[in-house]
């Protein structure tokens, strides 16, 4: 006898949790980072993906208008091929790291031996290298917003080709034709998937051509010149931060120390750096307090946790003490950033105004919970679920997926990245 399962109550997609940025701190930090170093994103690690995008723009430029693309664009298929080649050659490339999509690519090759939109990416958003590096590639003139070759593409293509032993990019034509054919063949699958028709040698050739650590001297100089160009395509503080890399080492590297050096070297950045420091002091207070609350609330189970009890915790008290003063310092400092519009100051005041007035630790704990619920609700049209369930006005139940062990609070340390690590990775790859 066949029986059908019982249906559960309808659970609309908007009720899922937003698993990132539970306090809404990231957006302002990201805007401050863009004021400091435009076009560089925190997920960038290996500078040579700019070269892979530039070569791919040439390899796919005649395909975009001639094929019905269906579930994938030519540039995305190019990305599939490059990442698959790097993973297939993993044993031959020492210490391969910083390749977007590594885990899903390994899994796909183990299961079905190809990549497609279901097991990698349907569109090159923030997790593929086109999505991660597009902003910088466009800013430097390597590609345009449609991922077609940009005005600076030829310089990189020539330097890349000479690094591989050719006399110039024209000599790379046989490889380019092979790669274009592989993209065309893969796009012709229903649905599109990587079907290059290659043996191990062809896959290894593609991997060697874009090995993240395989940048040769000419290509390194070319990419460095583009990054440090101060007039044609300026990247804010990047040239000065580049010079400062030799003054810090990996064991003692921190954004805070780098910013201190930057301020000494170029005092004109002081207002922006003061705004970053003030905002990070406020953000650190909120995040440490919220993490402590989650850790302590994870103990009781069925009855939940009385929120006001956290006020007796010494670390929580240290985190929230004077939070209204930190709010005021951040609010005033943000007025000096992009001051003609006061956009950052207004955004900060609107989002965090609940912390602008003095309050007791007990009240602050409840306000923190209210703030988290507002942030989650604003994450989509339907809203996202908070990380806890309310059992009463002063009682919460932390759901198991959001329970963490207690950690040490970190006063004085930044919560967010301000592009110091990506710049350091670029510096090492190009030195």
Secondary structure, DSSP 8 states (H G I E B T S, - for coil): ------------GGGSB--S-TTS-HHHHHHHHHHHSTT--TT---TTHHHHHHHHHHHHTTTTTTS--TT--HHHHHHHHHHHHHHHTTTTSTT----TTHHHHHHHHHHTSS-BTTTS-SS--TTSHHHHHHHHHHHTTSB-TTS-B-TTHHHHHHHHHHHTT-SSGGGGHHHHHHHHHHHHHHHTSSS-B------HHHHHHHHHHT-TT---HHHHHHHHHHHH-SSSS--TTHHHHHHHGGG--GGG--HHHHHHHHHHH-GGGHHHHHHHHHHHHHHHHHHHHHHHHHHHHTS--TT-EEGGGGGG-HHHHHHHTTHHHHHHHHHHHHTTSSTTTTHHHHHHHHHHGGGSS---HHHHHHHHHHHHHHHHHTTSSS--B-SEEEEETTEEEE-GGG--------TTS-SS--SHHHHHHHHHHH-
